[in-house]
Amino acid sequence: MTRHPMAPVAALLSLLLAGCSAPPAPGVWIAEPGGEADYSRLSVEYDGRAELFIPEQEAALLRCFWRAASTQGILLQCAYAERERQEVFYDFRIDPDGGATLSRDDRSLARFRRQPR
């Protein structure tokens, strides 16, 4: 049985492309109504930046950098817009139903839904 000379290259490319899928978190996420959410909106950009908002405030409370933690979650490293030296860390997990949970120190803070584009 002869193998095509490009078979190893095709296999390698398949593996590399499988790891290059778009992260699931980028977009604008709105807190679900009816909850006691501390936060109203999370804006996640593809470039690794994010902003976290509180209700009744137009400007972001926290500015963040994010990195993938898994195929369905990101870790956020944030600083208060007014106090840049104080860092806060969050976990943002996307559920199979399309909702997401923002948590800190294993404590759920808010449930979100992605805003339709």
N, C-alpha and C positions, 0 to 999 in steps of 0.2 A: 504494500500500500504506500503510495507516495503522498507526501504532504506538500501543499502549496508553499513556496518559499516565503510568502508574506503571512502565513498563519501565526507565527509567534508575535509579529508586530500587531496584527489585528487583535489578538488576545490581550496584549498589553494595553492597547488603546481602549479596549472595552473596559478593562479594570480602572483605568485612569478616568475615563468619562463617567463611570458609575459614581465615583467620588466627587465629581464636579457638579452635581445637581444643585439647583438654587436652594438656599436655606429657606425653611418654611416661615420664618418670623417676619421678614421685612413687610411693611405695610403700616396702616394706621389701625390701631386697636382701641375700641371704645368699651368702657366698663359696662357690664350688664346692669340693666335697671333693677331696682329693688334690693340691691345689695348694700352693705355698709362699706363701700369701697373708699379707701383713703385717696385713691387716684381715679381720675376720670378718663384719661387717654394716654396711650403709649404709642409714640411714633418711632418706628424702626426703619432705618435706611440700609440699603445694600452695602454702603461703604464702611460699615462697622460702627456707625454712630446711632444714638437713640435719644429721645427726650421723653420725660415723664411729666405729666400735667396733673394738677389737682382741680377739683370743681371750682367754677366761678373765677378762674384765673386764666388769662390768655397766654401769658408767657410761661415757659417751662419752669417747673420747680427744680428739676434735676436734669443735668446733661450727662449722657452716658456713652461708654464704649461697650460694645458687645462682642462676644465670640461664641461660636457654636459649642454646645455642651453635649449634644447628641443630635440624632436626626430630627428630633421633635422638640428641641429646647435650646435656649441660649442663656448665657450668664451675662449679667449687666454689671458693669463697674461704673458707678455714678458719683457725681459731685453736685452739691447744691449750687445753683447758679450764683447765689450770694456768698457762699463760703466754699470756695473751690478746694480748699485743703482737707475738708472733711469728706471722706469717701464712704459710700454705702454700696453694698453688694446685694443683688437680687437674682432670683432664678425665675425664668419665664418658660413655662412648659405648655406646649400645644397638645390638646387632647384629640383623640380620633374623631370626635364629633365636631371639630372645628373651633371649639372654644379654647381658651387658654387661661392659665392661672399664674399670677404674679405672687411670688413668695419671698420671704426673707427669714433666714434662720429656721427653716422648715415650718414657718407660720404663713398660712395663706392670707394675702392682703386684699386681693381683688380678682374677680373673674372678668374676662374680656371676650369680645367677639370682634373679628376683623371687619372693618368698615368696607362695604362694597366699593369697588373702584368706579 
